[in-house]
Amino acid sequence: MASIPRDRDTDTAVEAILQRTGGHPRVAAPLGLGKPHALLNALYRAVQGRDDRSLTIFTALSLTRPSPGKGLAARFAAPFLARHFGEGHVDLDYAIAQARDALPANIHVHEFYMQSGALLGSGSAQRDYISQNYTHVARDLVGRDINVLVQLVARRDGRISLSSNPDLTFDLLDNLARAGKPKPFCVAVAHPDMPYVSGHAEAGEGLFDLLVEPDVSPPLFALPRSPIEPAEFALGMHASALVVDGGTLQIGIGALSDALVRGLLLRHEQNGAWREGLGALDTTGGTHRCMDGWGGGAVFTTGLYGASEMVMDGFMHLQRAGILRRRAFDDLERERRAAAGEDVGAAGGHYLRGAFLLGSRELYAWMHHSEIDDPDAIDMCRVSNVNHLYGDHQPLAALQRRGARFFNTCMMATLTGAAVSDGLEDGRVVSGVGGQFNFVAMAHELPGGRSILMLRATRGKGRKMASNIRFNYGHTTIPRHLRDVYVTEYGVADLRGLSDEACVEAMLSIADARFLDGLVEEAQRAGKLRRDFVVPEAWRAHTPEGLAAVLEPMRRRGLLDPFPFGSDFTDVERQLLPALGWLRDAGKGALLRALLAPGRPVDGEGEALERLGLERPGSVAEWLERRLVQAALRWQGRALPQP
């Protein structure tokens, strides 16, 4: 790596890119964390407003800071966001413009995966979206005349690691070479905080044509840790009973995945309490049937192996608890011996294989220390080695991924087992297919593998509440012929090999009771459910109130902490969160009652008002905001009234 040209000036790198491309760069940039924000912004500004230049970017998951919103939401969020993302944070100019539907005519951004819901109102993003399986991206880019590749990297002792994103870069360059296409101008931007990952993530000699080492680097994008709501906790409890000891785990990101990890930790560390809680939650017995048939309920003595396109915080917590520890090997004979329980030696082998990294700063630090303490433990590699079984590595991958449980989330599901994960029936894209289809299909190929899709039973509040379990929907991501397992806060529906009517009944058993009668009528009208079907009485208890009653003993035991993995919020902010949530969802009647009868002061009220800048209201509007916050804080000591 010593011979690679280096520069500390981002603008010089931009000039080199423009010169090499004749002023028309067609850029491949990594998904998520691996984008060099400052370089992409400088390139965007060099092209913006120039008739003689153009810019086309092929990427995914262009991360930007959340908007603080307005009113009370902004009073809470703006200081938090400034503190969390840090001074010097740099958002992507093209992503901000794209969200506002204000990209210049000479700039196009094609993403195969978007921040969930962030670009529903962007016409340019919707038109330029490319629908692809994650594993097909490198193949499809061969025909798109890519002439530049940019990537944020880690550097150590003269070597370069693709760190967070070896997912597509190697496959793209190999595919271009096989097709006889010229190698793009490859620019690496070194970041001091990127964790160095060796092995399959390391860049070979000659991969990069230019290395930029800026004097100042913006902070890495770190996801704020979200709270786990009670319904999500219940869902995670059900899901955690589906994992078999000695098996393989894939999990995505978000509160539902965090809830699954929480459930697995409880199962391993407090097995008695976990079993007691699961017994109370499993009112229909569906979870226990799956647990006894192909899942598991014991502590993890052999441990799990991780094979997940995304490496997120949950894997860190599972490794620290001693759950993620089953080693896999890249040699077929050693893997066969390991699968047979034979001694293959203490050295070598990885317990986690992933394609890209995204999460908290704690995760990035864990990754850094793992490389130092146990460099074989985590294998960051091509997405083609993670997300499917095809090719030369198929026999080895099948051995490594025994007992596979591939957990993903979806927005909606139909009664006959199709999943809606990426878009709406009007054609707008919410996020993207990503790797979900890959893992669902792989679960059907692997002996003993299962695809498990998690979703909340409902969405919205009050009059806008709707069931996420639908009879039918005009767009699907996973077709019903690949139906397998669904989990909501009310239980587990195992659909594999069932008739349509049996699927309908299984999905009804995990739906919210308030929507059961309507769903039954739709299924009966379509001839998918017999006319004499009667909803079992146990299903009628599937309501938020029923769930709260079941969870109450666990809440009293301290098991429902919304931040079991730590919080980015201060104690004062944590006190404010449920109060502000209630105010957000409350109807006019509840707000009026709160204004008229706010109740008595509570501990910490002054600090909470000061945090929101409402200790001394300067207007009638601020006085009203102060009064509402006081009421919500005071109601917290009791049970907050339903909105």
Disulfide bonds with the S-S distance in Angstrom:
none
